[in-house]
């Protein structure tokens, strides 16, 4: 089984399908049972269940500076 992708608050992530504005880069704004992400191009905010988010997540493009220890 594939290893789970590690992500955190304020990370820039790439989703499998692009947003209607043409980009597939999103910023994570809230973590919990539901995950809130904001489009990095048009600032549209959506909420996904953690299951749907992890299913649609492709990779982490940039880790937030807060998590660099």
Secondary structure, 3 states (H helix, E strand, C coil): CCCCCCCCCCCEEEECCCCCCCCCEEEEEECCCEEEEEECCCCCEEEEEHHHHHHHEEEEEECCHHHCC
